[in-house]
């Protein structure tokens, strides 16, 4: 086993372990702190995949911006720091079924994909190549992601307004 393999398994363990605690811990402050470790683990996996630009964006945008904002919002709101997240069996069963179905679908897609066709060339592994691909080949997906983020922002604003 090489150092690369050990590092990969370490980052994978950090990511999966902290993601498990994000969804199982009932205290929202601790859950937000475990989300920090999850995002750091994902950043480490991006670095191991030689996707340096995506790793830096992950670190700056998610860890540096969104998570810090989330932590400040949770910690500065006095009533929310002591909130215990309620979860009953009626809420867990449909979510568990959906997660199991999604996991099997993702495993089937993963196993049936020909991964040799997805190798990056030197042309599209740079930031400039990534930008060209986003504007030319993946422009519809890029626009749909923008619309999805706009919908999430509108939903968050309407929930915060109440």
C-alpha positions, 0 to 999 in steps of 0.5 A: 500500500502506497502513501497515496492509498493511505492518504486517500483512505484517511480522507475518505474516512474523515469525509464519511465519518464526519458526514455520518455525524452531521446527520446523526448528531442532534445538536445543530452546532456540533452538526455544523462543526462536523460539516466543516470536517466533511468539507475539508475531507472532500477538499483533500480528495480533490487535491488527491485527484489533481483537481487543484482548482476545484479544491481551492474553490471548495475551500474558499467558497464552501469552507471559507464562506458558506460554512463560516456564515452558517456557524455564525448564524447558528451561534449568534442566534441564542435560541437555535444553539440549544435546539435538539433536532427531532427525528421520529420513525415516521420521518426516518423510514421514507428518508431511509428508503429514498437513500437506499434506492438512490445508493443502489442506483448510484452503484449501478451507474458507477459499475456500468460506466466505462471510466476510460472515456472520462480521462482528462487530457492536458487541454481540458484539465486546466482552468481555461479548459474547464471554462471552455467546457462549461461554456461550450459543451456543458452550458445547459447543465451550467445554466440549470445549476444556476437556476437551481441555486437561485431557487435554493436562495429564494427558498432560504430567503422565504424561510428566513422571512417567516 
